[in-house]
């Protein structure tokens, strides 16, 4: 019954005139031109967007990490990841108020401050301590700092641990970092390194401890944190 009714029904489709089609074609061409112009402008500026697990550029890396030989594409992509992470670290340290947060964290004034832990991780990453940076980024990401979660994502890919990297991205909400900066561009020339004075001011309050659980090597921590460790264990904990 219903099929008969539907077959008998007539739908009045308005005529699509030549003038309307020409206008639609004109609008489409105009939109394409605008998009092309924006892409060209971004290319001239050397602009890049933050990578995500769904980024086409990462598909090759995620598929080919099992290969013993690194292809030129993989080498280039790893350089991109390394540059992005270094640039992000510099931006964190040069952001407004970051120096005060970092010093306060190093002096143990703000022991549980996620932003301070993020900045501290960025500082020691740029100094070459990747294990220590990972420790403090985990600390910050666990306190819901999405920038730290994104640092763990990039760092995990660089260590060729894609499963861990993507888990950090999803479980620790690194996507919120990407969404929070729409159209964010990496202009490497503007990402200045932290000052030597800031580095020295932080180093004055730092000691290295030996860590074996989940982290290989030494982790720099604020010296005052050791005050909570019993004296009989403190000497064997501090790295020489």
N, C-alpha and C positions, 0 to 999 in steps of 0.2 A: 504493500500500500504506500508506504513512505517513499519507496523507490519510484513509483509512478508519479507521485506528486513532485518529486525532485526533477524527474525527467521533463515534466510539463512546465516547470517553473522557468521563467525568463528573467535574466539579469540584464538590466540596462547598463551597458558599459559606455561611459561618455567617450565621445570621439577624441582621439589624440591628434591634434592638428599639427601640421607642419611647423607652424609658428611656435607651438609649445615645445616640440621636439628640438627645434633650433635653440630655444631659450635654455632648455635643460642641458644641451650640449655645451652651450656657452658657459653656464654656471659650473659644470663639471670641469671644463678646461681651466677655468679660473681657479678652482680649488686645487687642481693638480699643480698649477703654476705656483701657487702660494706654498704648497707643501715642498715642492722641489726647491724653491728659493730658500726656505728655512733649512732644509737639509744641506744645501750648498753653503749657507752661512755657517752652520755648525761645523761643517768639514773644514772651512777656512780657519775657524777658531781652534781647531783640533779638539772639539768637544766630544766627550764620551759619556755614556750613561752607565750607572752602576750595574754590574752584572748580577744576575739572579739564576737560580737553577733552571729556569725556563729560557734563558738567553740562548739564542741560536749559536753564539760563539762558543758556548761551553759544551755543546753536544759532542764535538770532536774530542774534547778533553775527557769527558765522562765516559766515552766509548773506548778510547785508546789508551787509558792509563795502564792497562794490563800489558801493553806491548813493551818489550825491553828497549826498543829503539825509539827515541824521541824524534818525531818528524819536525820539519821547520815550522809547521802550524802550531804544534804543541809548544815548542820553544818560544815562539812569538806570543802565544797566549799566556804562558807562565810569566813572561816579562810584563805583559799587561797586568796580570794579577798582582805581581810584586810592586809594580809602579802604583797601581791603584791603592794598595794597602799602605804603602809608604806615604802617599799623598794624603790619604785619609788620616793617618796618624799625625801628620804635620798640621792638617786643618784642625784636628781636635785640640792640639796643643796651642794653636794660634787663635782659637776662638775666644770670645770675650769672657773673662773671668776664669779661664782654664788654669792660668798660672797660679792664682790664689788657691783654687781647689786642689791643685797638685801639691803645692807646698803644705797646705793644711792636712792633706792625706799623709804626706811623708813625715810630718811632725806628729802624727797620730792625734790631731785635733778632731778629725772627722774619719774615724776608723772604718765606719760602715758605709761611707759615701761611694755610691756606684760611679758617679761622674769622676771622682778622684781616682778610683781604681782603673777606670777606662783610660784616663790621661796618663797614669803611671805606667800602664801596660804599653801605651803608645810610645812613651819616652824610652822605655828600655828596649822596645822593639827596634826603634831607630838606632839604638846603641848596639844592636846586634844580639840581644838576648831574647831569642824567639821563645824558648821554653818559659822563661819568666813572664813574658808578655802574654802567652797563652794562659798561664795560671791566673793572672789578674783580669784578663778578659772574661774568663769563666766566672770569676768572682763577681764582676760587674754584670755580666749577662744573667747570672742567677738572681741578681737584684733587679731584673727587668730593664736593663739598659740595652736598647735595641742596636745601638751603634757598636757596642762590644760584641753582640751576637753576630753582626755583619763582619766585624774583624775576624771572628773565629771562622766564619764561612770562607773568606778569602784565604786565610792562613791554612785551613784544612785542605783546600784545593792545592795550595802550593806544596804541602807535605804529601800530596797524592793520596789523600784520605777522603775521597768524594762522599762516601756514606756518612762519615762523621760530619763533614762540612754541611751536607744537606740537612742532616738531623739538627745541627745547630741553627741553621737558617729557619727551619720550620718550628722546631720545639721552643726555641728561644725568641721567636717573633722578629727575626731580622728583616722580614718583609715590611714591617712597620717603619724601619729606617728608610727603605727604598721608597715607600709610599709617602713618607714625610718630606721628601725632597724631590718633587716632580720636576723632571727636566734638569736635574742636578748635573752639572758639568765639571769635569776634572780639568782645571787649568793649572798644570803642574808648576808653571813659573810663579804662580801666586802662593804656592804652598811652601812658605819659608820654613827652614828648620828651626827648632827651639834654640834659644840663645844659650851660649856657654854659661852665662851667669845663672840661668834657671837650672841648668843641668848640675852645676856645682852646688847650688843651694839645696837641691833635692838629695844629691849624693852624700851630703853631710849627715843626713839622718838615716842612711840606708846600710843594711848589712845583708850578706848573702847567706842563705841557709841551704843545707843539702836536702833535697826532696827526692823520694823514690816512687811514691804512689801516684801513678798517672803522668808524672813529669820526669824526664831524664835530665839530670844536671842540677844547676843551682838556680835558686829563685831569690831575687832581691826583695827584701821586705823592710818596712820602717823599723828602725832599731827599737823603738819603744814597744813594739808588739812583743818583743822577746822578754819584756818585763813580766809577762804573764806565765812564762815557762819556768818551771822549777830550776833552781841554780844547778842542780846536779845533772840536768839534761841540756842546759844551755850551751855548755862548751862543746859537746859532741854534735850539737845541731848546727852551730855556726860554721860555715865553710871557711877553709884557710886559703 
